[in-house]
Amino acid sequence: MINLKTVQQIEKAPIEERLEIIELLLRSLKKDMATRTRPTPQKRFRIRQFDLGQEVHVDREELYADRGL
């Protein structure tokens, strides 16, 4: 457990040292995450067809116009 004194020492350290601490923590976290992550099993899914009653034509320019894309 990190105590208040340690936090105060880190806060008083120069920026370069604090950045180095952050980089070390990040490397440690990435290493731990890589060993703990398991691939998620893929689930099958079914596609249900449905009828809109008529053929639908989509104009992408009109569709994305309000998004500013």
C-alpha positions as protocol buffer text, in pm:
chain_id: "A"
residue {
  index: 1
  type: MET
  ca { x: 0 y: 0 z: 0 }
}
residue {
  index: 2
  type: ILE
  ca { x: 128 y: 345 z: -87 }
}
residue {
  index: 3
  type: ASN
  ca { x: 140 y: 578 z: 210 }
}
residue {
  index: 4
  type: LEU
  ca { x: 99 y: 956 z: 224 }
}
residue {
  index: 5
  type: LYS
  ca { x: 473 y: 1013 z: 267 }
}
residue {
  index: 6
  type: THR
  ca { x: 548 y: 833 z: -58 }
}
residue {
  index: 7
  type: VAL
  ca { x: 286 y: 1039 z: -243 }
}
residue {
  index: 8
  type: GLN
  ca { x: 433 y: 1359 z: -104 }
}
residue {
  index: 9
  type: GLN
  ca { x: 782 y: 1253 z: -215 }
}
residue {
  index: 10
  type: ILE
  ca { x: 652 y: 1190 z: -566 }
}
residue {
  index: 11
  type: GLU
  ca { x: 474 y: 1525 z: -573 }
}
residue {
  index: 12
  type: LYS
  ca { x: 797 y: 1704 z: -478 }
}
residue {
  index: 13
  type: ALA
  ca { x: 1009 y: 1517 z: -734 }
}
residue {
  index: 14
  type: PRO
  ca { x: 1112 y: 1691 z: -1056 }
}
residue {
  index: 15
  type: ILE
  ca { x: 887 y: 1650 z: -1359 }
}
residue {
  index: 16
  type: GLU
  ca { x: 1136 y: 1424 z: -1536 }
}
residue {
  index: 17
  type: GLU
  ca { x: 1139 y: 1179 z: -1245 }
}
residue {
  index: 18
  type: ARG
  ca { x: 759 y: 1182 z: -1218 }
}
residue {
  index: 19
  type: LEU
  ca { x: 730 y: 1109 z: -1590 }
}
residue {
  index: 20
  type: GLU
  ca { x: 974 y: 821 z: -1549 }
}
residue {
  index: 21
  type: ILE
  ca { x: 759 y: 684 z: -1264 }
}
residue {
  index: 22
  type: ILE
  ca { x: 452 y: 708 z: -1486 }
}
residue {
  index: 23
  type: GLU
  ca { x: 629 y: 526 z: -1770 }
}
residue {
  index: 24
  type: LEU
  ca { x: 741 y: 248 z: -1534 }
}
residue {
  index: 25
  type: LEU
  ca { x: 389 y: 210 z: -1401 }
}
residue {
  index: 26
  type: LEU
  ca { x: 247 y: 201 z: -1753 }
}
residue {
  index: 27
  type: ARG
  ca { x: 494 y: -71 z: -1858 }
}
residue {
  index: 28
  type: SER
  ca { x: 405 y: -271 z: -1549 }
}
residue {
  index: 29
  type: LEU
  ca { x: 31 y: -236 z: -1617 }
}
residue {
  index: 30
  type: LYS
  ca { x: 71 y: -338 z: -1982 }
}
residue {
  index: 31
  type: LYS
  ca { x: 270 y: -644 z: -1876 }
}
residue {
  index: 32
  type: ASP
  ca { x: 7 y: -745 z: -1619 }
}
residue {
  index: 33
  type: MET
  ca { x: -278 y: -688 z: -1863 }
}
residue {
  index: 34
  type: ALA
  ca { x: -108 y: -898 z: -2131 }
}
residue {
  index: 35
  type: THR
  ca { x: -74 y: -1195 z: -1898 }
}
residue {
  index: 36
  type: ARG
  ca { x: -429 y: -1169 z: -1764 }
}
residue {
  index: 37
  type: THR
  ca { x: -625 y: -1115 z: -2081 }
}
residue {
  index: 38
  type: ARG
  ca { x: -792 y: -1413 z: -2235 }
}
residue {
  index: 39
  type: PRO
  ca { x: -938 y: -1411 z: -2582 }
}
residue {
  index: 40
  type: THR
  ca { x: -1312 y: -1371 z: -2572 }
}
residue {
  index: 41
  type: PRO
  ca { x: -1499 y: -1660 z: -2729 }
}
residue {
  index: 42
  type: GLN
  ca { x: -1680 y: -1570 z: -3046 }
}
residue {
  index: 43
  type: LYS
  ca { x: -2055 y: -1610 z: -3033 }
}
residue {
  index: 44
  type: ARG
  ca { x: -2258 y: -1709 z: -3333 }
}
residue {
  index: 45
  type: PHE
  ca { x: -2544 y: -1489 z: -3433 }
}
residue {
  index: 46
  type: ARG
  ca { x: -2838 y: -1524 z: -3665 }
}
residue {
  index: 47
  type: ILE
  ca { x: -2953 y: -1270 z: -3918 }
}
residue {
  index: 48
  type: ARG
  ca { x: -3326 y: -1218 z: -3932 }
}
residue {
  index: 49
  type: GLN
  ca { x: -3464 y: -1093 z: -4259 }
}
residue {
  index: 50
  type: PHE
  ca { x: -3756 y: -855 z: -4257 }
}
residue {
  index: 51
  type: ASP
  ca { x: -3957 y: -670 z: -4518 }
}
residue {
  index: 52
  type: LEU
  ca { x: -4009 y: -295 z: -4512 }
}
residue {
  index: 53
  type: GLY
  ca { x: -4291 y: -326 z: -4762 }
}
residue {
  index: 54
  type: GLN
  ca { x: -4098 y: -159 z: -5038 }
}
residue {
  index: 55
  type: GLU
  ca { x: -3745 y: -123 z: -5168 }
}
residue {
  index: 56
  type: VAL
  ca { x: -3545 y: 139 z: -4981 }
}
residue {
  index: 57
  type: HIS
  ca { x: -3277 y: 347 z: -5154 }
}
residue {
  index: 58
  type: VAL
  ca { x: -3033 y: 530 z: -4927 }
}
residue {
  index: 59
  type: ASP
  ca { x: -2857 y: 847 z: -5039 }
}
residue {
  index: 60
  type: ARG
  ca { x: -2536 y: 859 z: -4837 }
}
residue {
  index: 61
  type: GLU
  ca { x: -2478 y: 1226 z: -4911 }
}
residue {
  index: 62
  type: GLU
  ca { x: -2816 y: 1314 z: -4760 }
}
residue {
  index: 63
  type: LEU
  ca { x: -2770 y: 1070 z: -4472 }
}
residue {
  index: 64
  type: TYR
  ca { x: -2434 y: 1216 z: -4363 }
}
residue {
  index: 65
  type: ALA
  ca { x: -2510 y: 1580 z: -4446 }
}
residue {
  index: 66
  type: ASP
  ca { x: -2641 y: 1660 z: -4097 }
}
residue {
  index: 67
  type: ARG
  ca { x: -2331 y: 1500 z: -3939 }
}
residue {
  index: 68
  type: GLY
  ca { x: -2095 y: 1733 z: -4120 }
}
residue {
  index: 69
  type: LEU
  ca { x: -1902 y: 1449 z: -4280 }
}
